[in-house]
Amino acid sequence: MQLTTTQYQAIGKGGPFAVVSVPKPTPGHNEVSIRMEAVALNPLDWKKLYFGAMVESWPTVLGIDGAGIVEAVGEGITRYKTGDEVFSLFGHETKAASFQEVAVVPEHYVAKKPGNISFEEAASLPICYCTAGSAIYYGLQIPLPFLPDGTTSGPQPKSILVLGGSSGVGASAIQILRLALPSATILTTSSSKHHVYLESLGATQAFDQKSPSLIEDIKSATPEGKGVEMILDAVASSASQKDIFDTLSADGPKEYSEVFTGTPTLVPDGVKRHVVYGRKLFETPGGQNVMTALADLVRKGDYKIPIQVKNVGSGFEAIGPGLEELKAGVSATKLVVTI
Ligand SMILES: NC(=O)c1ccc[n+]([C@@H]2O[C@H](COP(=O)([O-])OP(=O)(O)OC[C@H]3O[C@@H](n4cnc5c(N)ncnc54)[C@H](OP(=O)(O)O)[C@@H]3O)[C@@H](O)[C@H]2O)c1
């Protein structure tokens, strides 16, 4: 049996990376170890690398999304067995990060990979879905009808604005909101080239975030032209667009769910702000079923791969240049690497 595994270690803040052989981790109680087939790159990875965000010590292993094959299961695991094809959210601690050959994660981070998607597509899903779900269910208390054992009562707004609809989190949020609020007016912002696509995902109407008439256009698209009841901000766009809160209806409830991005935002008095993190979703009622619910949605065709998946190469060495490309900016694109 192979006793070592390979990690793609970030040696220090800003890099470089090194491929290092380490003892292979074994899964503990309720843990699963996964041999990586594909990983997705996320803004958090380059923020950790270049700003040291959430990094306690170097060298470290990055990576919060991936898909692969179950290598071994710990005590208490009945749902998975060696050889299963799975996808998973990965963790902040080194043994649970995805930029390595074999990683160990808690069972509830994992789900069986639907047969109708590739490892690369599966790797592109978890953190954006969890964060969008958290912004909706934890931040705005809107129930998720597809989540087994989840809360079934809560607000049912008639109108909501998703800022950053073409981001991975935003495109996930549009789909989840459409499932949760079948007849609501769901408005979103992005560059114009993505409008038709975002409307196909479930947005009622998309708007160019740079339009000089953005605020009045959004308001006029809401029921009775009163404005939206809630805003979900996937990309901290309120930091650069201070008047975006003018789209909120004076009748309330003026809820603002802000995905934590590290960019400071200023929220006017009277607006109820909820800063959210993807992993909070696991702490909500039904939280243990978050990932298996995603797999079911994808299997049934009720949830699409939110943004196009672009493969930037094969092998760990493709990750570093991929993170550079991500940091330089992407548009409705999730970068992935085949391991
Ligand atoms: N706290 C957490 O748990 C958590 C988890 C995941 C992500 N995040 C954070 O959430 C943010 C989004 O992550 P992501 O992976 O979804 O990002 P992403 O897909 O890489 O975001 C790129 C997209 O953002 C859009 N965008 C940027 N500024 C915009 C603005 N002012 N208005 C409208 N659209 C705008 C761009 O749209 P166009 O190209 O159409 O202009 C582009 O498609 C990142 O800051 C990330 O670090 C936090």
The ligand as an SDF file (V2000), in Angstrom:
LIG
                    3D

 48 52  0  0  0  0  0  0  0  0999 V2000
  -17.3670   34.1770    2.4750 N   0  0  0  0  0  0  0  0  0  0  0  0
  -17.4240   33.0300    1.7970 C   0  0  0  0  0  0  0  0  0  0  0  0
  -17.6970   31.9460    2.3590 O   0  0  0  0  0  0  0  0  0  0  0  0
  -17.1720   33.0760    0.3200 C   0  0  0  0  0  0  0  0  0  0  0  0
  -17.3120   31.8980   -0.4420 C   0  0  0  0  0  0  0  0  0  0  0  0
  -17.1530   31.9870   -1.8310 C   0  0  0  0  0  0  0  0  0  0  0  0
  -16.8200   33.1950   -2.4080 C   0  0  0  0  0  0  0  0  0  0  0  0
  -16.6360   34.2890   -1.6220 N   0  0  0  0  0  0  0  0  0  0  0  0
  -16.2830   35.5870   -2.2070 C   0  0  0  0  0  0  0  0  0  0  0  0
  -17.3890   35.9430   -3.0250 O   0  0  0  0  0  0  0  0  0  0  0  0
  -16.9310   36.6840   -4.1580 C   0  0  0  0  0  0  0  0  0  0  0  0
  -17.4810   36.0080   -5.4050 C   0  0  0  0  0  0  0  0  0  0  0  0
  -16.8430   34.7550   -5.5890 O   0  0  0  0  0  0  0  0  0  0  0  0
  -17.0180   34.0020   -6.9780 P   0  0  0  0  0  0  0  0  0  0  0  0
  -16.1890   32.7810   -6.9410 O   0  0  0  0  0  0  0  0  0  0  0  0
  -18.4540   33.8740   -7.2650 O   0  0  0  0  0  0  0  0  0  0  0  0
  -16.3520   35.0870   -7.9340 O   0  0  0  0  0  0  0  0  0  0  0  0
  -16.0940   35.1120   -9.5010 P   0  0  0  0  0  0  0  0  0  0  0  0
  -17.0010   34.1590  -10.2150 O   0  0  0  0  0  0  0  0  0  0  0  0
  -14.6410   34.9550   -9.7410 O   0  0  0  0  0  0  0  0  0  0  0  0
  -16.4880   36.6420   -9.8200 O   0  0  0  0  0  0  0  0  0  0  0  0
  -16.2750   37.1810  -11.0750 C   0  0  0  0  0  0  0  0  0  0  0  0
  -17.5840   37.8000  -11.5370 C   0  0  0  0  0  0  0  0  0  0  0  0
  -17.9140   38.8820  -10.6950 O   0  0  0  0  0  0  0  0  0  0  0  0
  -18.6920   39.7910  -11.4220 C   0  0  0  0  0  0  0  0  0  0  0  0
  -18.6180   41.1340  -10.8220 N   0  0  0  0  0  0  0  0  0  0  0  0
  -17.5400   41.7020  -10.2470 C   0  0  0  0  0  0  0  0  0  0  0  0
  -17.8630   42.9470   -9.8110 N   0  0  0  0  0  0  0  0  0  0  0  0
  -19.1700   43.1530  -10.1360 C   0  0  0  0  0  0  0  0  0  0  0  0
  -20.0850   44.2490   -9.9480 C   0  0  0  0  0  0  0  0  0  0  0  0
  -19.7140   45.3900   -9.3700 N   0  0  0  0  0  0  0  0  0  0  0  0
  -21.3560   44.0990  -10.3820 N   0  0  0  0  0  0  0  0  0  0  0  0
  -21.7560   42.9520  -10.9780 C   0  0  0  0  0  0  0  0  0  0  0  0
  -20.9280   41.9020  -11.1950 N   0  0  0  0  0  0  0  0  0  0  0  0
  -19.6590   41.9910  -10.7690 C   0  0  0  0  0  0  0  0  0  0  0  0
  -18.0850   39.7520  -12.8190 C   0  0  0  0  0  0  0  0  0  0  0  0
  -19.1540   40.0600  -13.6920 O   0  0  0  0  0  0  0  0  0  0  0  0
  -19.0180   40.5300  -15.2270 P   0  0  0  0  0  0  0  0  0  0  0  0
  -17.8260   39.8270  -15.8020 O   0  0  0  0  0  0  0  0  0  0  0  0
  -20.3180   40.1180  -15.8330 O   0  0  0  0  0  0  0  0  0  0  0  0
  -18.8250   42.0100  -15.1800 O   0  0  0  0  0  0  0  0  0  0  0  0
  -17.5490   38.3040  -12.9480 C   0  0  0  0  0  0  0  0  0  0  0  0
  -18.3860   37.4730  -13.7480 O   0  0  0  0  0  0  0  0  0  0  0  0
  -15.3940   36.6860   -4.0820 C   0  0  0  0  0  0  0  0  0  0  0  0
  -14.9790   37.9050   -3.4870 O   0  0  0  0  0  0  0  0  0  0  0  0
  -15.0850   35.5270   -3.1450 C   0  0  0  0  0  0  0  0  0  0  0  0
  -13.8620   35.6920   -2.4510 O   0  0  0  0  0  0  0  0  0  0  0  0
  -16.8200   34.2620   -0.2840 C   0  0  0  0  0  0  0  0  0  0  0  0
  1  2  1  0
  2  3  2  0
  2  4  1  0
  4  5  1  0
  4 48  2  0
  5  6  2  0
  6  7  1  0
  7  8  2  0
  8  9  1  0
  8 48  1  0
  9 10  1  0
  9 46  1  0
 10 11  1  0
 11 12  1  0
 11 44  1  0
 12 13  1  0
 13 14  1  0
 14 15  2  0
 14 16  1  0
 14 17  1  0
 17 18  1  0
 18 19  2  0
 18 20  1  0
 18 21  1  0
 21 22  1  0
 22 23  1  0
 23 24  1  0
 23 42  1  0
 24 25  1  0
 25 26  1  0
 25 36  1  0
 26 27  1  0
 26 35  1  0
 27 28  2  0
 28 29  1  0
 29 30  1  0
 29 35  2  0
 30 31  1  0
 30 32  2  0
 32 33  1  0
 33 34  2  0
 34 35  1  0
 36 37  1  0
 36 42  1  0
 37 38  1  0
 38 39  2  0
 38 40  1  0
 38 41  1  0
 42 43  1  0
 44 45  1  0
 44 46  1  0
 46 47  1  0
M  CHG  2   8   1  16  -1
M  END
$$$$
